[in-house]
């Protein structure tokens, strides 16, 4: 199995062959680079802006102009530079629903287009592609993706691989349990000899976005924090000076997007998970927090422990939230292991792979390990890179390694195969 190679296998690069483009479109961000690189050379938001027709908006040079069905033009804004600029009437959306499923293929194409032509700056027809996919991706979505790739870009070859498989590959493992706690939720997958066992896949609804939205409730900040687009803050010789900016034409979706960023930054600074169960969980009294405009505010004591809900869903009632139907995270991990063949379980417990930005919350690994070992004598070994880049981008890194192997050309779907069999080939050639 190709998954037995370790992260250091770079000597198997494809030599004189043209490098493959590796693209990982996540719910929060898009990562793109060329095979053989240690980390994605480009990252930009999955969210994009749009100015509908009839608003009189002027998007500037970053805009993609596209005709609507009625002949009027909508402008779209994709990428870090485009999304960093405020525009009157700009709406913000993404290709995904809250569960992380693709619901807008036109928007998805804009992300791929930006990654390939604006960021990587390549002629797509000269390169093979490797795309990552959610472990729970449907066969229909795989077929649709394959069709778009060949019909729009005509790559030299195309391969799509599950994120759990690639994360394990990046860790040098062919067999293990991948706990991927990302933006839209947490997915637990069992791999054996490089293949994901579909019966073992379990999902927990809490991910990074869920916790950020919980924080908005728990922090109890009044009045509402000001997003950065509503003020200028400059430092003089003696002090910071804040000047309000009136934005009467800001859309509700743009405001919500910018406000979410304020709370997301707050989450990264204050949220922790107790390494052992505490009742109540981590709390602090009278804690002050500096908002982007320099205002000091006291945030609710419960803010620090809201991620406790991953391991104790009943804690949501303390925040006035409806209960979750999902079992605790550690229960789902154990259920995934128990769903595998008995002779495989010891090896799985020795390779619990943590990935995803949400798994970087302080205390996440320690708490999961504590809960898994309660009431049994089993030993669990965790593979959890302390390097933030490796943890957040592990599926992209695994894809970069895989697409560098000299055998990659034997794996991909060729233009000839696509022409002969069609997009359905992806479900037989890309496991």
N, C-alpha and C positions, 0 to 999 in steps of 0.2 A: 504493500500500500504506500502511496506517496506521502501519507501523513506520518510515516516513521522518520522523515527527515526533520532535523532540528532547525532552529532559527538561524544557525550559523551557515546553513548550506547556501552559500552564494557562489561557490565555484562552479555550480551547475547552471550558470546563467546561459542565455541562449546565444552567446557568442556574437557572431556576425549578423544574426537575425535581428529584425527590427523589434524593439521592446514593446511589450503589451501595455496598453493603458488599463489601469486598475481603478475602478470607481466604486465607492461605497456610499450609497444614498441613505442616510439615516433620517429619523423623524425630526431631529434637531439640526443636523448639519450634513453637508456633502463633503466627502474626502476624496481627493483625486491625486494620482501620481503615476509614475511609470514603474513597471516591474523592476525589482532589484533595489529600489530605494528603501531605506530603513524606516521611513515614515512618509505619510502623504505630503507632497510638496504644496498642496493647495487645500484649503478648507474654507467653506462659506456656508451661510445659513440655508436651510431647506425652505424657510419662509421667504416669500417674494412679495413685492409690491405691485399694485396695478392701479392705473387711473382710468376709470371707465370713460366712454365717450360722453360728450355733452357737458362735461364738467369744466372744460376750458383749461385743464391742467397742462403744464409744459414740463415734460419729464427730463429734457436735456439729452446729452449724448449717451447716457447709459441706458436709454429706453429701448425696448424691443417693441416695434410697432406691428400690430397684428390686426387684420380686418375681422370684425365681427360678422355675424350672419347678415346683418342689415347694411353692411358696407361701411359702417362707422369704425373708427380706429380706437382700439384700446392700447394703452402703453403698459409694458411690464418691466419690472426692475428686479434683476437677479444678481446676487453676489455681494461681497462685503462693501465695496465702494457704493454701489447703487442703493443698498439698504441703509447706509449710514446717513443719508440725506433726507431731511424732512421735505415733503411735498404736500401741498393742499390737495385734499380729496383722495389721497392715496389710501387704498384698502390693502390689507395684509392677509395673505392666505398661504396654504401649502398644498402639496398633492395628497396629504394624508388626513385621515380622520383621527379622532382621539386615540383609537386603538392601534394606530400605526399602519393601517391598511391604505393602499393607494386608491383614491376615489376620483382623482383628476389627472388623467393621462396627459392632457395638454401641458399642465404645469410640470409634470414629471419630465416631459420632453425638454422643457425649457432648462431644467436643472442639468440634464445630460448635455444639452447643447452648450451651456455655459462652461461646464467642466471640460469638455473636449476641445472646443474651439477658442474660448476666451482665456481659460486658465492653462490647460496643457498646450494650447496653441499648436495642435497637430492636424495633419490631414487624416481624418478618421479612416479613409479607405486604404491607408498604407500600414495600419497597425491591427493586430488582434486586440480584442477587449476581454477583460475579466470583470464581471460585475458581481458584487455580493448581493445576497438576498436574505430577508428575514427567514429564520428557521421555519416559521409557520406559513411561508408564502404559498399561495394556492397554485395548482397546475395551470389554471387559466391565466393568472398573472405572469407566470413564467413564459407561457406561449406568447402573450401580448408583448412582453419585453423583447423576446427574441425576434418577433416580427418587426417591431419598430427599429431595432438595431440593424437588421439586414436591409430593410426597405429604405431606411433614411440614410444610413452611414456606410453600408456595404463593407464591413471590416474584413480583414484577411482571415479572421477566425473569431469565434465567440464562445465564451464559457461563462456559466453562472454557477455560483456555489453558495451553500448555506453559511451564514455567519458563524454558527456554532462550530461547524467543521473547520473553518478557517482560523477561528480563535484557538482551537485545540492544536491545529497545525503550527500556529505561531508559537505555541508553548512546547512544541516538540512532542506532542502526544497524539496517538491514534485512537486511544480508548480513554474515556473519562466522562465526567459530568461537567457540563458547561453551565454556569450560572451567569446569565447575561442580564445585568440590571441597567437598563438604559433609560432613555427619555420617556418613552411611552408605556413602559411596563418592564416586568422581569420575566425572562423565559428560561426554563430549566430543560436541558436536553442531554440525553445520554448518547455517546458515540462509541461505536465498536469497530475497530479496524478502519477508521476513517469515514464511517457511514453513520448518519444520524438515525437512531431508532425512533420512528414516528410514534410508536405506541408509548414511548417514554416522555414525550414532550408535555410539560406542564407550564402553565402561565399564571403569574401573579399580577394583578392590575396595577400595583403600585410601582411607579418608576419616578424619574426625576421631576417630570412635569406635575405629577400628582402631588408630590411632596411640596413643590413650590406653591401650588394652589392651596394646599393645606396651610402653608405658612401665612398666606394672605389673610386667612381667617384667624389663625392663632396669634399673629403679631399684634392685632388690635390697634393698629396705628390710625389715629385720627388727628387732623384731617388726612386724607389720602396722600401718600408720598407723590412728589412731582417727578415724572419721568424727565430724562435729560433734554428732550426736545422743547420743554416749556421754560427753560432758563439758560442764561449764560453765567458762568462762574469764572472769574478772573482774580488772580492774586496781585494785589498792589504791594508796595513796600511794607505796609504794616498789617494788611488784613486781606481776607477774601471778600470780593464784592460780587453779589448775586443780583442779576437783572432779569426780571420776568420777561417772557416773550409771549405775546398773545397769538394763539393759533386757533382762531374761530372755525377754520375749515378743516381741522383734523378729523378724520373718520373715527368712528367708535372702534373699529378693528385695529387701526394703527395705534390708538391710545392704549388699548388693552395689551397689544404686543409690547409696547415700550414699558408699560407698567409691570408686566410680567418679568421683564429683564431686571427691574429694580429688585423685585422679590427673589429672583433667581440668584442674583449676586448676594443678597442677604442670606439665603440658604447656605451658600458655600462658606459663609463666614461664621454662622452660628449653629447650624444643625449638626448634631452628633447622635450616635447610637450607643447606649450603655452596653458595655461588653458582657454584662450579666443583667438579668431582669431586675429592675428597680420599680418600686411602687411608692410614689409616682416615679416616672422616668426622669431623666436629667432635667432639672429646672434651675433657674437662677433668679434671684430677687433683684428688682429694680435695675435691670441691665439696660444700659444706654447703647444706642447704635447710631452711627452717623450716616444719614441719608446722602444721596448724590449731591444735593444742593447745600450740604454742610449742616443741615438741621440735625440736632441731636434729639433723638426720641427714645422713649422707653418702650421696649417691646414686651409682649406678654410672656410670662414665665414659661408657658407651655411650648413656646416656639422652639426651644432647644431640643425637645424630645419628640417632636412630631413623627420622626422616622421610625419611632417605636412601633407604629402601625404595621410595618413590614413583618414584625415578629409577634405582635399582639394586636390583631385587628380590632379587638374590643376597645382598644384605646381611642378609637375614633369617636366613641360616644362622649369622651371628655372634651372633644373639640366641637361638639354639637353636630357631628357628621353622621350620615346613615351608615349602618354596619356593612361590612364587606361579606360577600358570600364565600370568598376565597379562604382556604386554610392559611396558617402562617407560612412564611417562606421556608423555614427549615422542614416543616411537614411535607411541603411539595418536593423538596430536594430528596427527602427520604423515600417518598412515594415513587419518584422517578427511578431511584436505585432499586427499590423493591420490585418494580415492574419489569426489571431485567432478569435474565437467567441467573439462577442461584450461583453458578460457578463464576459469574462475571462480577458479582457484587463487591468482592474484596478489592479487586483491581480498580473498580469505580471509586470506592471510598478512598483509595490512595491517589486519586487524581481529580480533585474538585477544583475546577478552573474558574476563577472569578474574572469577569470582564464587564465593560460598560462603565460609563462615567458615574452612575449612581452608586456603584460598588466602592467608589473612593470615599464615600462618607466615613468620617472617623468612627471606628468601632464596628463597621459592617462585618468584616471578616471575623473579628474576635467573637462577636455575638452569634454569628452563624455557626462557628465551630463549637461554642459553648452549648447551644441548643441541640445540635446534632449528637453530642456525646452524652446528653443527659439520659440516664436510665438504661444505658447499654455499655458494653465493653469494647465497642468497635473503635478503631483508630481512623481518623480522617486526615488526609494530607492535602493542604491547599496549595494551589499554584496561583499566586496573585502578585504579578509584577508591581513593585512599589513605584516604578516609573509611570507617571501619569500618562505619557504618550502611549506607552505599550498597553496600558489598561484600557484607555479610551478607544484606541485605534487597532486593537488586536486583530479584528477580522480583516481590516485593510492590510495590515502587515502580513497576515497569513496569505492573503491573496497575492501580495507582492512576491512572496517567496515561491508560491505555487506557480505563478506565471513566469518565474525566472528559470524554472527547471527545463532541462533539455528535452524532457518528455512532454512538455505542455502542448506542443503542436499535435501530439497524438490524442489529446483529450478534447480539444476544442471542436466546435461545429464549423466545418469549412463552408465557404460560399457554395461549393458544388453540392454538398450534402443538403444545405438549406434549399437550393433550387430543386433538388430531386424529391425530397421528402416533405419539406415545409417546416413551419415553426414548431409542429408537434414533436419534432426530433429532440427538443430540449428535455423532454420528460423521460427519454431513454438514454441520452448521451450525457446528461448532466445530473448525476444522482442527488 
